[in-house]
């Protein structure tokens, strides 16, 4: 799996790059050695076609390409026709924006109740979105959320009903952690995933807590223990187990670092270290 970066809020962008969004790809590549970006639409508010093209060019120059455009849940399956029509129109605009950015995928949620009528409307609407995306050689990824797409089995059925090779999933670790069985949840969604969002919240430095950091102790066993504990531990939920779950069903795509805690750049760095360590242990 290849680590990438998720720019999920304006605050994340500001913390990475004083120059703003145009400087973010270079900052991500230079500070963390990552070469891909997933962009939330929240960081693109007010952007026109020219500014999107400018960001694409800046990302390409920095060696940190735009990969996935991510949108919060849309009312695509709302029984009130005008809301569903508005959501479909926005989805089509997002397809165009993702294409201009040079992304390979558009990830979006589908808001709605978990009933049969909503499901059928979602199928029809997603077919239209995927048809528009196919013309741009884009994938449409479902970001599971409460309601209609809360059950991974229903998401799988939705994908089968929409059909084609341009529809998949965009699982999120924090969303998975809220499921009754997070590991089973990820194992169900990962086979359809084109990208996975590795959301993180809070870390603890195990080596520092154990008093082993920079101890200078010459005892080989203590040195080995310090090395084992050198990566920060994610305390909100088990990152290692989640990485192992998606790998177990054959997922080998991108894993986007998406730190959502309060530690700023330090939290992003801890996220990278923890995920890199999880991948090393997996190997």
C-alpha positions as CSV (number, residue, x, y, z in Angstrom):
1,X,0.0,0.0,0.0
2,X,1.1,3.5,-0.8
3,X,0.6,6.3,1.7
4,X,-0.9,9.6,0.5
5,X,-2.3,12.7,2.2
6,X,-5.9,13.7,2.8
7,X,-6.4,17.5,2.9
8,X,-9.7,17.4,4.8
9,X,-10.2,20.9,6.0
10,X,-8.9,24.5,5.6
11,X,-7.2,24.2,9.0
12,X,-5.1,21.3,7.8
13,X,-4.0,23.2,4.7
14,X,-3.1,26.3,6.8
15,X,-1.1,24.2,9.2
16,X,0.9,22.6,6.3
17,X,1.4,25.6,4.1
18,X,1.4,29.3,5.0
19,X,1.2,29.9,1.2
20,X,-2.3,28.3,1.2
21,X,-3.6,25.5,-1.0
22,X,-1.2,26.1,-3.9
23,X,1.8,25.5,-1.6
24,X,0.2,22.4,0.1
25,X,1.4,19.7,-2.5
26,X,5.0,20.8,-2.1
27,X,4.7,20.9,1.7
28,X,3.2,17.4,1.8
29,X,5.9,16.0,-0.5
30,X,8.8,17.8,1.3
31,X,7.7,17.4,4.9
32,X,6.3,13.9,4.7
33,X,7.7,12.3,1.5
34,X,4.2,11.6,0.2
35,X,3.3,11.8,-3.5
36,X,-0.5,11.9,-3.7
37,X,-3.4,14.1,-2.4
38,X,-7.0,13.4,-1.6
39,X,-8.8,16.8,-1.5
40,X,-12.0,17.6,0.4
41,X,-14.3,20.0,-1.4
42,X,-14.2,22.1,1.8
43,X,-10.7,23.2,0.9
44,X,-11.8,24.3,-2.6
45,X,-14.6,26.7,-1.7
46,X,-14.7,29.5,-4.2
47,X,-12.3,27.9,-6.6
48,X,-13.0,28.3,-10.4
49,X,-11.7,26.3,-13.3
50,X,-8.5,28.3,-13.6
51,X,-7.6,27.9,-9.9
52,X,-8.3,24.2,-10.1
53,X,-6.0,23.9,-13.1
54,X,-3.4,25.9,-11.2
55,X,-3.6,23.6,-8.2
56,X,-3.2,20.6,-10.6
57,X,-0.1,22.1,-12.1
58,X,1.4,22.9,-8.7
59,X,0.7,19.4,-7.6
60,X,2.3,17.9,-10.7
61,X,5.4,20.1,-10.2
62,X,5.7,19.1,-6.6
63,X,5.5,15.4,-7.4
64,X,2.3,15.1,-5.3
65,X,-0.6,14.6,-7.7
66,X,-4.3,15.1,-7.0
67,X,-5.9,11.7,-6.7
68,X,-9.4,11.8,-5.1
69,X,-11.9,14.6,-4.8
70,X,-14.0,14.0,-1.7
71,X,-17.5,15.4,-1.1
72,X,-19.7,15.0,2.0
73,X,-23.0,13.1,1.6
74,X,-25.3,14.5,-1.1
75,X,-29.1,14.2,-1.2
76,X,-29.0,12.1,-4.4
77,X,-31.8,9.8,-3.1
78,X,-34.0,12.4,-1.5
79,X,-37.7,11.7,-2.3
80,X,-38.2,15.4,-2.8
81,X,-37.4,15.6,-6.5
82,X,-35.9,19.1,-6.4
83,X,-33.4,18.2,-3.8
84,X,-32.3,15.1,-5.7
85,X,-32.0,17.1,-8.9
86,X,-29.9,19.7,-7.2
87,X,-27.6,17.0,-5.7
88,X,-27.3,15.3,-9.1
89,X,-26.4,18.6,-10.7
90,X,-23.7,19.2,-8.1
91,X,-22.3,15.7,-8.6
92,X,-21.9,16.4,-12.3
93,X,-20.1,19.6,-11.5
94,X,-17.8,17.7,-9.1
95,X,-17.0,15.2,-11.9
96,X,-15.9,18.1,-14.0
97,X,-13.9,19.6,-11.1
98,X,-12.2,16.2,-10.4
99,X,-11.2,15.9,-14.1
100,X,-9.7,19.4,-14.1
101,X,-7.7,18.6,-11.0
102,X,-6.3,15.5,-12.7
103,X,-7.9,13.1,-10.1
104,X,-8.7,9.5,-10.9
105,X,-11.7,9.4,-8.6
106,X,-14.6,11.3,-7.0
107,X,-15.7,10.0,-3.6
108,X,-19.1,11.0,-2.2
109,X,-21.6,10.0,0.3
110,X,-25.3,9.3,-0.5
111,X,-27.6,10.7,2.2
112,X,-30.9,9.1,2.8
113,X,-33.0,6.6,4.8
114,X,-32.2,2.9,4.8
115,X,-35.4,1.8,2.9
116,X,-36.1,0.2,-0.4
117,X,-37.5,3.3,-2.2
118,X,-34.5,5.4,-1.2
119,X,-32.2,2.5,-2.4
120,X,-33.8,2.4,-5.8
121,X,-33.6,6.1,-6.3
122,X,-29.9,6.0,-5.3
123,X,-29.3,3.3,-7.9
124,X,-30.8,5.5,-10.6
125,X,-29.0,8.6,-9.6
126,X,-25.6,6.9,-9.2
127,X,-25.9,5.4,-12.6
128,X,-26.2,8.9,-14.0
129,X,-23.2,10.1,-12.0
130,X,-21.1,7.1,-13.1
131,X,-22.0,7.7,-16.8
132,X,-20.8,11.3,-16.5
133,X,-17.7,10.1,-14.7
134,X,-16.9,7.4,-17.3
135,X,-16.7,10.1,-20.0
136,X,-13.9,11.7,-18.0
137,X,-12.3,8.4,-17.2
138,X,-13.1,8.9,-13.5
139,X,-14.2,6.4,-10.8
140,X,-17.1,7.2,-8.5
141,X,-16.5,6.0,-4.9
142,X,-19.2,5.6,-2.3
143,X,-18.2,7.0,1.1
144,X,-20.3,5.0,3.6
145,X,-22.3,7.2,6.1
146,X,-25.2,6.8,8.5
147,X,-28.5,5.8,6.9
148,X,-28.7,4.3,3.5
149,X,-25.0,3.3,3.2
150,X,-24.4,2.4,6.9
151,X,-24.7,-1.3,6.2
152,X,-21.7,-2.6,4.2
153,X,-23.8,-5.3,2.7
154,X,-26.2,-2.7,1.3
155,X,-23.3,-0.7,-0.1
156,X,-22.1,-3.9,-1.9
157,X,-25.6,-4.4,-3.3
158,X,-25.8,-0.8,-4.4
159,X,-22.5,-1.1,-6.3
160,X,-23.7,-4.3,-8.0
161,X,-27.0,-2.7,-9.0
162,X,-25.2,0.4,-10.4
163,X,-22.9,-1.9,-12.3
164,X,-19.9,-1.1,-14.5
165,X,-16.2,-0.7,-13.7
166,X,-16.3,2.9,-12.5
167,X,-18.1,2.4,-9.2
168,X,-16.4,1.5,-5.9
169,X,-16.0,2.4,-2.2
170,X,-13.9,4.8,-0.2
171,X,-13.8,3.3,3.3
172,X,-12.8,5.4,6.3
173,X,-11.2,4.1,9.5
174,X,-13.1,6.4,11.8
175,X,-16.4,5.5,10.3
176,X,-15.4,1.8,10.5
177,X,-14.6,2.2,14.2
178,X,-18.2,3.1,14.9
179,X,-19.5,-0.2,13.4
180,X,-20.4,-3.1,15.6
181,X,-17.5,-5.1,14.1
182,X,-15.0,-2.7,12.5
183,X,-12.9,-5.5,11.1
184,X,-15.7,-7.3,9.4
185,X,-17.0,-3.9,8.2
186,X,-13.7,-3.1,6.5
187,X,-13.3,-6.6,5.1
188,X,-16.7,-6.2,3.4
189,X,-16.0,-2.8,1.8
190,X,-12.3,-3.1,0.9
191,X,-12.7,-5.5,-2.0
192,X,-14.6,-2.7,-3.8
193,X,-12.2,0.1,-2.7
194,X,-10.2,2.3,-5.1
195,X,-8.8,4.2,-2.1
196,X,-9.0,4.1,1.7
197,X,-9.0,7.0,4.1
198,X,-6.9,6.2,7.2
199,X,-8.5,8.7,9.6
200,X,-6.6,9.1,12.9
201,X,-7.4,11.0,16.1
202,X,-5.1,10.6,19.1
203,X,-1.6,9.1,19.7
204,X,0.6,8.3,22.6
205,X,4.4,7.9,22.4
206,X,5.0,4.5,24.0
207,X,8.8,4.8,24.2
208,X,8.6,8.1,26.0
209,X,6.0,6.7,28.4
210,X,8.2,3.7,29.1
211,X,11.2,6.0,29.8
212,X,13.2,4.5,27.0
213,X,13.4,7.5,24.7
214,X,17.0,8.7,24.4
215,X,17.9,6.8,27.5
216,X,21.4,5.9,26.3
217,X,21.0,2.5,28.0
218,X,23.4,-0.1,26.6
219,X,21.3,-3.0,27.5
220,X,20.5,-4.8,24.2
221,X,17.1,-5.9,25.4
222,X,16.1,-2.4,26.4
223,X,17.4,-1.1,23.0
224,X,15.3,-3.7,21.2
225,X,12.2,-2.7,23.3
226,X,12.8,1.0,22.5
227,X,12.9,0.2,18.8
228,X,9.7,-1.8,19.1
229,X,8.0,1.1,20.8
230,X,9.4,3.8,18.6
231,X,6.2,4.3,16.5
232,X,3.4,6.3,18.2
233,X,0.4,4.2,19.2
234,X,-3.1,5.3,18.0
235,X,-5.3,5.1,21.1
236,X,-8.7,5.9,19.6
237,X,-8.9,2.6,17.8
238,X,-6.5,-0.1,16.5
239,X,-4.8,1.2,13.4
240,X,-2.8,-2.0,12.9
241,X,-5.9,-4.2,13.0
242,X,-7.6,-2.0,10.4
243,X,-4.6,-2.1,8.0
244,X,-4.4,-5.8,8.5
245,X,-8.2,-6.1,7.7
246,X,-8.0,-4.4,4.3
247,X,-4.8,-6.2,3.4
248,X,-6.4,-9.6,4.2
249,X,-8.9,-9.2,1.4
250,X,-6.3,-8.2,-1.1
251,X,-6.4,-4.4,-0.9
252,X,-3.1,-2.9,-2.1
253,X,-4.1,0.7,-3.2
254,X,-3.5,4.0,-1.6
255,X,-4.0,4.7,2.1
256,X,-4.6,8.4,2.8
257,X,-3.3,9.9,6.0
258,X,-6.1,12.0,7.5
259,X,-5.3,13.3,11.0
260,X,-8.4,14.7,12.7
261,X,-7.0,15.5,16.2
262,X,-5.7,18.7,17.8
263,X,-1.9,18.2,17.6
264,X,-1.5,19.9,14.2
265,X,1.6,18.9,12.1
266,X,2.8,16.7,15.0
267,X,-0.3,14.6,14.7
268,X,0.1,14.3,11.0
269,X,3.7,13.1,11.5
270,X,2.6,10.6,14.1
271,X,-0.1,9.4,11.8
272,X,2.5,8.8,9.0
273,X,4.9,7.0,11.4
274,X,2.1,4.8,12.9
275,X,0.8,3.8,9.5
276,X,4.3,3.1,8.1
277,X,5.0,0.9,11.1
278,X,1.7,-0.9,10.6
279,X,2.6,-1.6,7.0
280,X,6.1,-2.8,8.0
281,X,4.7,-5.1,10.6
282,X,2.3,-6.4,8.0
283,X,5.1,-7.1,5.6
